[in-house]
Amino acid sequence: MKKTLNIGLGGKSFIIDEDAHERLKNYLDTFRSRLTEEQGGEVMDDIEARIAELLLSNLGSGQQSVSLALVNRITAQLGMPDGKPEFENNENMEEKTMSTPVKKLYLDVESRKIGGVCSGLAAYFDIDVTLIRIVFLALLLAGSFGFWLYLIIWIVAPKALTPAQKCELRGLETTAENLAKFTDSSKR
């Protein structure tokens, strides 16, 4: 019978096998050591929340504790912030599995002119922001529909503030490498 531990990760509670806990602890320590000082806490909070989300989605009603195989699969999926493998000899690691990235509409506060609606729509639909701005200007000049549409989106859509939200806005997988791309820009 394996020894299990109760841990808290990303605000959730998990029962985890002792060997899986050691593997997860080593992964998080290695991950933390590869981050720059500016990236620090926010990326670690995001990565722990993502690990907790993946653990919850992979734990079925029949499985009571987190196994070593599940931890290996999740850490292989997330990778490292610099894109390099965690260990040089990765023969025992499972094949990296990619899940479908989630795409959500947010206001893009980094490249906004007024409220971030046009830049958020452009990032969401992966088209040039100038084209979206021209469409909204034409709708505004044609009548008040453009104004009301802009105002509604501005009120309803949340701002993309965290690196995870910026990945979701662009439809990128929430991996360590992608989170690191948006960490420096979130400090503005």
C-alpha positions as CSV (number, residue, x, y, z in Angstrom):
1,M,0.0,0.0,0.0
2,K,1.4,3.4,-1.0
3,K,1.7,6.2,1.4
4,T,-0.4,9.3,0.4
5,L,-0.3,12.9,1.4
6,N,-2.8,15.7,1.5
7,I,-1.6,18.8,-0.4
8,G,-2.9,22.2,-1.4
9,L,-2.2,23.3,-5.0
10,G,-3.7,26.2,-6.8
11,G,-6.3,26.7,-4.1
12,K,-7.5,23.1,-4.3
13,S,-6.9,20.1,-2.1
14,F,-5.5,16.8,-3.4
15,I,-4.6,13.4,-2.1
16,I,-1.3,12.5,-3.8
17,D,1.0,9.4,-3.7
18,E,4.3,10.1,-2.0
19,D,6.4,9.4,-5.1
20,A,4.1,11.7,-7.2
21,H,4.4,14.4,-4.6
22,E,8.2,14.2,-4.7
23,R,8.1,14.4,-8.5
24,L,5.7,17.4,-8.5
25,K,7.9,19.1,-5.9
26,N,11.0,18.6,-8.0
27,Y,9.2,19.9,-11.1
28,L,8.0,23.1,-9.3
29,D,11.5,23.7,-7.8
30,T,13.2,23.2,-11.2
31,F,10.6,25.5,-12.8
32,R,11.0,28.2,-10.2
33,S,14.8,28.1,-10.6
34,R,14.5,28.7,-14.4
35,L,12.4,31.8,-14.0
36,T,13.9,35.2,-14.0
37,E,13.3,37.5,-11.0
38,E,10.7,39.6,-12.8
39,Q,8.6,36.5,-13.7
40,G,8.6,35.0,-10.2
41,G,5.4,34.7,-8.2
42,E,2.8,35.5,-10.8
43,V,3.9,32.8,-13.2
44,M,4.3,30.3,-10.3
45,D,0.7,31.1,-9.2
46,D,-0.5,30.6,-12.8
47,I,1.4,27.3,-13.3
48,E,0.1,25.9,-10.0
49,A,-3.4,26.9,-10.9
50,R,-3.0,25.2,-14.3
51,I,-1.6,22.0,-12.7
52,A,-4.6,22.0,-10.3
53,E,-7.0,22.4,-13.2
54,L,-5.4,19.6,-15.1
55,L,-5.3,17.3,-12.1
56,L,-9.0,17.9,-11.5
57,S,-9.9,17.3,-15.1
58,N,-7.9,14.0,-15.2
59,L,-9.1,12.6,-11.9
60,G,-12.1,10.5,-12.5
61,S,-14.7,9.6,-9.9
62,G,-13.0,6.1,-9.6
63,Q,-9.5,7.5,-8.9
64,Q,-8.9,8.7,-5.4
65,S,-5.3,9.9,-5.4
66,V,-2.9,11.5,-7.9
67,S,-0.5,9.0,-9.3
68,L,3.0,9.4,-10.5
69,A,2.0,8.6,-14.1
70,L,-0.5,11.5,-14.0
71,V,2.0,13.9,-12.6
72,N,4.5,12.8,-15.3
73,R,1.9,13.4,-18.0
74,I,1.0,16.8,-16.8
75,T,4.6,18.0,-16.3
76,A,5.5,16.8,-19.8
77,Q,2.5,18.7,-21.2
78,L,3.4,22.0,-19.4
79,G,7.1,21.9,-20.1
80,M,9.6,24.5,-18.8
81,P,9.6,28.3,-19.2
82,D,12.7,28.2,-21.3
83,G,11.4,25.5,-23.6
84,K,14.2,23.1,-22.6
85,P,13.4,19.6,-21.2
86,E,13.3,19.3,-17.5
87,F,15.9,16.5,-17.5
88,E,18.5,15.8,-20.1
89,N,17.6,12.1,-20.2
90,N,13.8,12.1,-20.8
91,E,13.4,8.5,-22.0
92,N,11.1,7.5,-19.1
93,M,8.8,10.5,-19.6
94,E,5.5,9.9,-21.4
95,E,4.9,11.5,-24.8
96,K,3.9,15.2,-24.5
97,T,0.1,15.5,-24.9
98,M,-1.4,18.7,-26.0
99,S,-4.9,19.7,-25.1
100,T,-7.0,22.0,-27.2
101,P,-6.3,25.6,-26.1
102,V,-9.2,27.6,-24.7
103,K,-9.9,30.9,-26.6
104,K,-11.8,33.6,-24.7
105,L,-12.6,37.2,-25.5
106,Y,-10.8,39.8,-23.3
107,L,-10.0,43.5,-23.6
108,D,-6.4,43.8,-24.6
109,V,-5.1,46.5,-22.3
110,E,-1.5,46.4,-23.6
111,S,-2.3,47.7,-27.2
112,R,-5.4,49.7,-26.5
113,K,-6.2,53.1,-27.8
114,I,-9.4,53.8,-25.8
115,G,-10.8,50.7,-24.0
116,G,-9.0,47.7,-25.6
117,V,-12.1,46.5,-27.4
118,C,-10.6,46.6,-31.0
119,S,-7.3,45.2,-29.9
120,G,-9.0,42.5,-28.0
121,L,-11.2,41.5,-30.9
122,A,-8.2,41.6,-33.3
123,A,-6.2,39.3,-31.0
124,Y,-9.2,37.0,-30.5
125,F,-9.9,36.7,-34.3
126,D,-6.2,36.9,-35.2
127,I,-6.6,39.7,-37.6
128,D,-5.0,43.2,-37.9
129,V,-6.2,45.7,-35.3
130,T,-6.4,48.5,-37.9
131,L,-9.0,46.6,-39.8
132,I,-11.2,46.2,-36.7
133,R,-10.8,49.9,-35.9
134,I,-11.8,50.9,-39.4
135,V,-14.9,48.7,-39.2
136,F,-15.9,50.3,-35.9
137,L,-15.3,53.8,-37.2
138,A,-17.4,53.0,-40.3
139,L,-20.2,51.6,-38.1
140,L,-20.0,54.7,-35.9
141,L,-20.3,57.0,-39.0
142,A,-23.1,55.0,-40.5
143,G,-25.2,55.3,-37.3
144,S,-25.0,54.8,-33.6
145,F,-24.7,51.0,-33.8
146,G,-20.9,51.0,-33.7
147,F,-20.9,53.1,-30.6
148,W,-23.4,50.9,-28.8
149,L,-21.6,47.7,-29.9
150,Y,-18.3,49.1,-28.7
151,L,-19.8,50.2,-25.4
152,I,-21.4,46.8,-24.7
153,I,-18.2,44.8,-25.4
154,W,-16.3,47.3,-23.3
155,I,-18.6,46.7,-20.4
156,V,-19.1,42.9,-20.8
157,A,-15.6,41.7,-21.7
158,P,-13.0,41.4,-18.8
159,K,-9.5,42.8,-19.1
160,A,-6.7,40.4,-19.9
161,L,-4.4,41.1,-17.0
162,T,-2.6,37.8,-16.1
163,P,-0.4,35.9,-18.5
164,A,-2.9,33.0,-18.5
165,Q,-5.7,35.4,-19.7
166,K,-3.4,36.8,-22.4
167,C,-2.8,33.2,-23.6
168,E,-6.5,32.5,-23.6
169,L,-7.1,35.7,-25.6
170,R,-4.8,34.6,-28.4
171,G,-5.8,30.9,-28.2
172,L,-2.4,29.7,-27.0
173,E,-1.9,26.7,-24.9
174,T,-1.3,27.7,-21.2
175,T,2.3,26.3,-21.0
176,A,5.2,27.7,-19.1
177,E,6.8,28.9,-22.3
178,N,3.7,30.8,-23.4
179,L,3.1,32.2,-19.9
180,A,6.7,33.5,-19.8
181,K,6.1,35.5,-23.1
182,F,3.5,37.6,-21.4
183,T,5.0,38.0,-17.9
184,D,7.3,40.9,-18.8
185,S,4.5,42.8,-20.5
186,S,2.2,42.4,-17.5
187,K,4.5,44.4,-15.3
188,R,3.7,47.7,-17.2
